[in-house]
C-alpha cells in the first residue's frame, strides 16, 4: 500500500528517508555524496512522484521504491 508522504510528520519523513539512504547497498553513483545530499535527492523524488513510500503488511515495514517498481 502506498503511504502519501505528505501525511507524515516532517520529522518522521526525514527519519524514514535517512534510514533508507543509510542502508547498506544503496548506490548513488561514482561521486561521494553527503547524507544531506542523499536525503534531499530522495525527498525530491518523492515530491515529483518518481518514488513512493510503501507499507508492507506482510513484513510490517515501510520502504521507499521507484514508482515503476511498485506493484500493488
Backbone as ProteinMPNN parsed JSONL, in Angstrom:
{"seq_chain_A": "XXXXXXXXXXXXXXXXXXXXXXXXXXXXXXXXXXXXXXXXXXXXXXXXXXXXXXXXXXXXXXXXXXXXXXXX", "coords_chain_A": {"N_chain_A": [[0.846, -1.16, 0.0], [0.567, 2.21, -0.847], [1.815, 4.95, 0.936], [0.856, 8.215, 1.439], [3.314, 10.593, 1.349], [3.018, 13.196, 2.145], [1.331, 13.174, 4.276], [2.729, 12.462, 6.49], [4.421, 13.375, 9.512], [6.876, 15.95, 9.377], [9.366, 15.328, 10.663], [9.208, 12.551, 10.961], [9.118, 11.726, 8.285], [11.651, 12.629, 7.462], [13.288, 10.978, 9.055], [12.611, 8.442, 8.027], [13.549, 8.692, 5.389], [16.296, 9.129, 5.865], [16.982, 6.668, 7.1], [16.554, 5.004, 4.924], [18.516, 5.887, 3.022], [20.814, 5.266, 4.377], [20.999, 2.561, 4.386], [22.833, -0.371, 3.784], [24.297, -0.947, 0.633], [22.837, 0.848, -0.861], [23.161, 2.714, -3.698], [24.629, 5.54, -5.128], [26.019, 6.266, -7.349], [29.213, 7.205, -8.847], [30.306, 9.475, -7.634], [31.038, 10.687, -4.399], [28.607, 11.454, -1.984], [27.102, 13.583, 0.423], [25.248, 12.785, 3.438], [23.124, 14.586, 3.775], [22.786, 15.498, 1.136], [21.998, 13.142, -0.146], [19.596, 12.602, 1.203], [18.124, 14.854, 0.433], [17.944, 14.37, -2.322], [16.325, 12.043, -2.402], [14.024, 13.03, -1.186], [13.228, 14.926, -3.125], [12.604, 13.157, -5.196], [10.384, 11.877, -4.099], [8.638, 14.081, -3.911], [8.285, 14.702, -6.61], [6.941, 12.517, -7.446], [8.301, 10.381, -8.419], [9.263, 8.479, -6.754], [7.904, 6.398, -4.159], [6.411, 5.947, -0.901], [6.076, 2.88, 0.647], [4.056, 0.651, 2.382], [4.468, -2.488, 3.804], [2.375, -4.965, 4.572], [2.838, -7.625, 5.125], [5.526, -7.721, 6.065], [5.46, -5.698, 7.857], [6.717, -3.175, 7.482], [8.098, -0.063, 6.259], [9.022, 1.132, 3.114], [10.985, 2.794, 0.6], [10.403, 3.181, -2.758], [11.042, 3.149, -6.296], [8.537, 4.54, -8.322], [7.802, 3.044, -10.599], [8.574, 0.473, -9.903], [6.796, -0.383, -8.007], [4.293, -2.658, -7.344], [1.184, -2.907, -6.752]], "CA_chain_A": [[0.0, 0.0, 0.0], [1.321, 3.462, -0.898], [1.533, 5.911, 2.0], [1.131, 9.581, 0.973], [4.385, 11.17, 2.162], [2.565, 14.492, 2.64], [0.56, 12.966, 5.5], [3.631, 12.164, 7.598], [5.065, 14.495, 10.188], [8.168, 16.204, 8.733], [10.452, 14.609, 11.33], [9.048, 11.137, 10.63], [9.548, 11.568, 6.895], [13.109, 12.805, 7.446], [13.881, 9.769, 9.628], [12.434, 7.354, 7.065], [14.465, 8.907, 4.258], [17.66, 8.884, 6.349], [17.16, 5.222, 7.262], [16.629, 4.436, 3.577], [19.79, 6.174, 2.362], [21.91, 4.688, 5.149], [21.039, 1.102, 4.22], [23.962, -0.902, 3.029], [23.972, -1.311, -0.729], [22.21, 1.946, -1.59], [24.209, 3.251, -4.567], [24.334, 6.847, -5.707], [26.933, 6.562, -8.435], [30.645, 7.254, -8.585], [30.664, 10.603, -6.783], [30.651, 10.603, -2.986], [27.617, 12.476, -1.639], [26.829, 13.658, 1.858], [23.935, 12.291, 3.865], [22.143, 15.637, 3.486], [22.533, 15.499, -0.307], [21.238, 11.937, -0.471], [18.246, 12.803, 1.729], [17.474, 15.846, -0.437], [17.64, 13.694, -3.591], [15.172, 11.146, -2.212], [12.862, 13.902, -0.934], [12.796, 15.451, -4.433], [11.974, 12.061, -5.935], [9.038, 11.717, -3.528], [7.844, 15.257, -4.288], [7.993, 14.621, -8.045], [6.172, 11.313, -7.724], [9.171, 9.371, -9.012], [9.414, 7.463, -5.711], [6.74, 6.311, -3.271], [6.539, 5.235, 0.366], [5.264, 1.681, 0.545], [3.873, -0.144, 3.589], [4.32, -3.916, 3.588], [1.628, -5.614, 5.655], [3.488, -8.901, 5.407], [6.739, -7.501, 6.855], [5.201, -4.564, 8.749], [7.797, -2.221, 7.266], [7.924, 0.981, 5.254], [10.157, 1.203, 2.208], [10.889, 3.791, -0.472], [10.613, 2.494, -4.025], [10.732, 3.859, -7.535], [7.117, 4.322, -8.631], [7.691, 1.985, -11.594], [8.828, -0.837, -9.301], [5.715, -0.761, -7.108], [3.201, -3.446, -7.922], [0.278, -3.088, -5.632]], "C_chain_A": [[0.902, 1.236, 0.0], [0.851, 4.373, 0.229], [1.827, 7.306, 1.449], [2.151, 10.255, 1.891], [3.963, 12.5, 2.783], [1.821, 14.365, 3.966], [1.432, 12.634, 6.709], [4.147, 13.452, 8.23], [6.439, 14.693, 9.555], [9.337, 15.426, 9.353], [10.401, 13.111, 11.016], [9.525, 10.872, 9.213], [11.068, 11.66, 6.791], [13.792, 11.541, 7.97], [13.754, 8.572, 8.685], [13.402, 7.475, 5.899], [15.901, 8.628, 4.691], [17.928, 7.392, 6.513], [17.315, 4.545, 5.91], [18.008, 4.666, 2.963], [20.985, 5.583, 3.112], [22.0, 3.163, 5.025], [22.242, 0.697, 3.389], [23.504, -1.293, 1.632], [23.249, -0.237, -1.511], [23.298, 2.658, -2.384], [23.766, 4.554, -5.205], [25.334, 7.232, -6.785], [28.371, 6.666, -7.967], [31.044, 8.376, -7.636], [30.17, 10.386, -5.364], [29.709, 11.754, -2.673], [27.37, 12.432, -0.142], [25.449, 13.086, 2.165], [22.855, 13.314, 3.52], [21.797, 15.679, 2.001], [21.69, 14.3, -0.722], [19.786, 12.07, -0.009], [17.479, 13.773, 0.84], [17.084, 15.219, -1.774], [16.389, 12.828, -3.47], [13.904, 11.97, -1.965], [12.324, 14.471, -2.254], [12.093, 14.377, -5.248], [10.562, 11.797, -5.416], [8.134, 12.86, -3.969], [7.429, 15.216, -5.748], [7.126, 13.409, -8.402], [6.984, 10.214, -8.378], [9.406, 8.213, -8.046], [8.182, 7.514, -4.821], [7.139, 5.616, -1.97], [5.577, 4.063, 0.322], [5.25, 0.942, 1.884], [3.679, -1.597, 3.196], [3.598, -4.504, 4.79], [2.314, -6.9, 6.084], [4.669, -8.722, 6.357], [6.582, -6.404, 7.909], [6.355, -3.558, 8.712], [7.383, -1.181, 6.236], [9.192, 1.012, 4.417], [9.92, 2.336, 1.222], [11.269, 3.06, -1.762], [10.392, 3.448, -5.186], [9.289, 3.536, -7.882], [6.937, 3.164, -9.618], [7.908, 0.584, -11.057], [7.682, -1.307, -8.419], [4.627, -1.49, -7.866], [2.217, -3.733, -6.81], [-1.126, -2.848, -5.904]], "O_chain_A": [[1.876, 1.304, 0.749], [-0.347, 4.548, 0.448], [2.955, 7.559, 1.026], [1.882, 10.464, 3.074], [4.485, 12.89, 3.828], [1.694, 15.344, 4.701], [0.93, 12.537, 7.828], [4.288, 14.478, 7.565], [7.108, 13.713, 9.227], [10.199, 14.924, 8.631], [11.441, 12.48, 10.828], [10.249, 9.908, 8.965], [11.696, 10.854, 6.104], [14.774, 11.084, 7.386], [14.686, 7.778, 8.56], [14.001, 6.489, 5.471], [16.646, 7.965, 3.97], [18.983, 6.904, 6.111], [18.113, 3.619, 5.762], [18.609, 3.729, 2.436], [22.057, 5.419, 2.53], [22.956, 2.55, 5.499], [22.602, 1.359, 2.415], [22.446, -1.9, 1.466], [23.059, -0.387, -2.718], [24.261, 3.155, -1.799], [22.668, 4.654, -5.753], [25.476, 8.414, -7.101], [28.71, 6.272, -6.851], [32.026, 8.242, -6.906], [29.036, 9.959, -5.145], [29.972, 12.897, -3.048], [27.423, 11.371, 0.478], [24.607, 12.927, 1.282], [21.788, 12.948, 3.027], [20.635, 15.876, 1.644], [20.781, 14.422, -1.543], [18.861, 11.699, -0.731], [16.312, 13.539, 0.528], [16.01, 15.506, -2.302], [15.506, 12.873, -4.326], [12.836, 11.64, -2.48], [11.113, 14.495, -2.475], [11.097, 14.654, -5.917], [9.65, 11.525, -6.197], [6.989, 12.631, -4.358], [6.33, 15.651, -6.089], [6.639, 13.295, -9.527], [6.425, 9.22, -8.843], [9.712, 7.098, -8.469], [7.503, 8.537, -4.736], [8.07, 4.811, -1.936], [4.401, 4.229, 0.0], [6.302, 0.645, 2.449], [2.833, -1.913, 2.359], [4.141, -4.539, 5.894], [2.362, -7.221, 7.271], [4.811, -9.463, 7.329], [7.462, -6.206, 8.747], [6.889, -3.15, 9.743], [6.455, -1.384, 5.453], [10.3, 0.93, 4.947], [8.788, 2.782, 1.034], [12.313, 2.412, -1.843], [9.653, 4.426, -5.075], [8.86, 2.389, -7.754], [5.999, 2.381, -9.473], [7.482, -0.392, -11.675], [7.59, -2.495, -8.107], [4.113, -1.015, -8.879], [2.387, -4.67, -6.029], [-1.959, -2.98, -5.007]]}, "name": "protein", "num_of_chains": 1, "seq": "XXXXXXXXXXXXXXXXXXXXXXXXXXXXXXXXXXXXXXXXXXXXXXXXXXXXXXXXXXXXXXXXXXXXXXXX"}
